[in-house]
Amino acid sequence: MAQFSRYEVAQAMKETGMIPLFFHNDLELSKGILKACYDGGARLMEFTARGDFAHEVFGELTKYAIKELPGMIMGVGSVTDAAAASLYMALGANFIVTPVLREDIALVCNRRKVLWSPGCGSLTEIARAEELGCEIVKLFPGDLYGPKFVKGIKGPQPWTSIMPTGGVSPTEENLKGWFDAGVTCVGMGSQLISKDIITNEDYKKLEQDVKNALDIIKSLKK
């Protein structure tokens, strides 16, 4: 069951401006990654559930976060159907992120008052997601659309909250482009949590990289 309401999750997304994305089937390594992100200032984590038995890792990782990392909001990404969404919510997911807009997922998340963020690629999809109660729309793949697309959407729909994922990197130039266009937050995966960091288990570097990215975002949002 979710520990945070959909409004608390949306507020944390807006305040921090960034969600690290990560998946690994090794629980202890996953705990190290999660703690490094937490120590760097991140307060949300999207566990991109793309491997076998991912739900088992997520369940244990969420228990760890509840016990050891107060205020850490755990969510799940790459969710493709309502059954999977229900499973992860039963394991404590506070938000659900999907690669596409699926109304069956909207229904089960709304029923439990859990924030869901569907991947959208057109104004029509974004409008439909909002009609279904979506607070923050995921723009995916972000690198195919870019900041100009966000700016174009915000023109006729200034109320729309957008989170690009894919094509986001922890550099000032890249982040400035997105936030100047009007995004609410960004999702960042391998550009932040690199293969080298994972291979070397370089948690100190990850902690510093997360802190640096959040500092950049904070300065851009002033």
C-alpha positions in Angstrom: 0.0 0.0 0.0 1.2 3.5 -0.9 2.9 5.5 1.9 2.3 8.8 0.2 -0.8 10.3 -1.4 -0.8 11.3 -5.1 -0.7 14.9 -4.1 2.4 14.4 -1.9 4.1 12.6 -4.8 3.2 15.3 -7.3 4.4 18.0 -4.9 7.7 16.1 -4.4 8.1 15.8 -8.2 7.6 19.6 -8.6 9.8 20.5 -5.7 12.8 18.3 -6.5 12.5 18.5 -10.2 14.1 15.1 -10.8 13.4 11.4 -10.6 16.3 8.9 -10.9 15.4 5.8 -12.9 17.1 2.5 -12.2 16.8 -1.3 -12.4 19.0 -4.1 -11.3 18.1 -7.6 -10.2 20.8 -7.6 -7.4 19.1 -6.4 -4.2 22.1 -5.3 -2.3 23.5 -3.3 -5.3 20.0 -1.7 -5.7 20.0 -0.7 -2.1 23.4 1.0 -2.6 22.2 2.9 -5.6 19.0 3.9 -3.8 20.9 5.2 -0.7 23.4 7.1 -2.8 20.5 8.9 -4.6 18.9 9.6 -1.3 22.1 10.9 0.3 22.5 13.1 -2.8 19.1 14.7 -2.1 16.7 12.7 -4.3 13.4 12.0 -2.7 11.9 9.9 -5.5 13.1 6.7 -7.2 11.5 5.1 -10.3 12.3 1.4 -10.3 12.1 0.5 -14.0 10.8 -3.0 -13.6 12.1 -4.7 -16.8 13.6 -8.0 -15.6 12.4 -11.3 -14.3 11.3 -11.3 -10.6 11.6 -7.5 -10.6 8.6 -7.4 -8.3 10.6 -9.3 -5.6 13.5 -6.9 -5.7 11.1 -3.9 -5.6 9.2 -5.3 -2.6 12.4 -5.7 -0.6 13.8 -2.4 -1.8 10.6 -0.6 -0.7 10.8 -2.2 2.8 14.4 -1.0 3.0 13.4 2.6 2.0 10.6 2.7 4.6 12.9 1.5 7.3 16.1 3.3 6.5 15.3 6.2 4.2 12.5 8.4 5.6 10.7 10.4 3.0 12.0 8.4 0.1 9.1 7.9 -2.4 9.3 4.6 -4.2 7.6 4.2 -7.6 7.7 1.8 -10.5 8.2 2.4 -14.2 7.9 0.4 -17.4 4.5 -0.9 -16.2 2.5 -2.2 -19.2 -0.8 -3.4 -17.9 -3.3 -3.0 -15.0 -2.3 -6.4 -13.4 1.3 -5.3 -13.1 0.2 -1.9 -11.7 -1.9 -3.6 -9.1 0.9 -5.9 -8.1 3.4 -3.1 -7.6 0.9 -1.0 -5.7 0.3 -4.0 -3.4 4.1 -4.0 -2.9 4.1 -0.4 -1.8 4.5 1.6 -5.1 3.6 5.3 -4.5 3.5 6.1 -8.2 3.2 4.2 -11.5 4.9 5.2 -14.7 4.1 3.7 -18.1 5.7 3.9 -21.5 2.3 4.4 -23.2 -1.2 5.7 -22.3 -3.3 2.8 -21.1 -6.7 3.5 -19.6 -6.8 0.2 -17.7 -3.8 1.4 -15.7 -5.5 4.8 -15.1 -8.5 3.0 -13.6 -6.7 0.8 -11.1 -4.4 3.6 -10.0 -7.2 6.1 -9.6 -9.2 3.5 -7.6 -6.3 3.4 -5.1 -5.6 7.1 -5.4 -2.0 6.5 -6.6 -0.4 8.9 -9.0 0.2 7.5 -12.5 2.2 9.1 -15.2 1.7 7.7 -18.7 4.1 8.1 -21.6 2.5 10.4 -24.2 3.7 11.7 -27.6 1.0 13.9 -28.8 -1.3 16.7 -27.6 -4.3 14.4 -28.1 -2.7 11.7 -25.8 -1.8 14.3 -23.2 -5.3 15.7 -23.2 -6.8 12.3 -22.8 -4.5 11.5 -20.0 -5.5 14.6 -18.2 -9.2 13.8 -18.7 -8.4 10.5 -17.0 -7.0 12.3 -14.0 -3.3 12.4 -14.8 -1.4 15.0 -12.8 2.0 14.8 -14.5 2.4 13.5 -18.0 5.5 11.6 -19.1 7.0 12.7 -22.4 8.6 9.6 -23.9 10.9 9.2 -25.5 12.0 12.7 -24.6 14.9 12.9 -27.0 12.6 12.4 -30.0 10.5 15.4 -29.0 12.8 17.8 -27.2 12.2 21.1 -25.4 10.5 22.7 -28.4 7.7 20.2 -28.2 7.2 21.0 -24.5 7.1 24.7 -25.2 4.5 24.1 -28.0 2.3 22.1 -25.6 2.5 24.7 -22.8 1.2 27.4 -25.2 -2.4 26.2 -25.5 -2.2 24.2 -22.3 -0.3 26.1 -19.6 -1.8 23.9 -16.9 -0.1 20.7 -18.3 2.7 19.3 -16.2 5.3 17.4 -18.2 8.1 15.0 -17.2 10.5 14.1 -20.1 12.3 10.8 -19.8 15.0 9.8 -22.3 17.3 12.4 -23.7 17.8 14.1 -20.3 21.4 14.4 -19.0 22.7 16.0 -15.8 24.4 18.9 -17.5 23.4 22.5 -17.1 23.0 23.0 -20.8 20.6 20.1 -21.2 18.6 20.8 -18.1 18.3 24.5 -18.9 16.8 23.6 -22.2 14.1 21.5 -20.6 13.3 23.7 -17.6 13.3 26.9 -19.7 10.7 25.1 -21.9 8.5 24.6 -18.9 8.9 21.0 -17.7 7.8 20.2 -14.1 10.5 17.6 -13.6 12.7 15.2 -15.5 13.4 11.5 -15.3 17.0 10.5 -15.6 18.3 7.0 -16.0 21.7 5.9 -17.5 22.9 9.4 -18.0 22.9 9.8 -14.3 23.3 6.2 -13.0 25.9 5.1 -15.6 27.2 1.6 -16.3 30.5 2.6 -14.8 28.9 3.6 -11.6 27.0 0.3 -11.4 30.0 -1.9 -12.4 32.3 -0.1 -9.9 29.6 0.3 -7.3 30.8 3.9 -7.0 28.1 5.2 -4.7 30.1 8.3 -3.7 30.3 9.5 -7.3 26.6 8.8 -7.8 25.7 10.7 -4.6 27.7 13.7 -5.8 26.3 13.5 -9.3 22.8 13.5 -7.9 23.5 16.5 -5.7 25.1 18.4 -8.6 22.1 17.7 -10.8 19.6 18.8 -8.1 21.6 22.0 -7.5 21.5 22.9 -11.2 17.7 22.2 -11.3 17.2 24.3 -8.2 19.1 27.2 -9.7 17.1 26.9 -12.9 13.7 26.9 -11.1 14.4 30.2 -9.3 
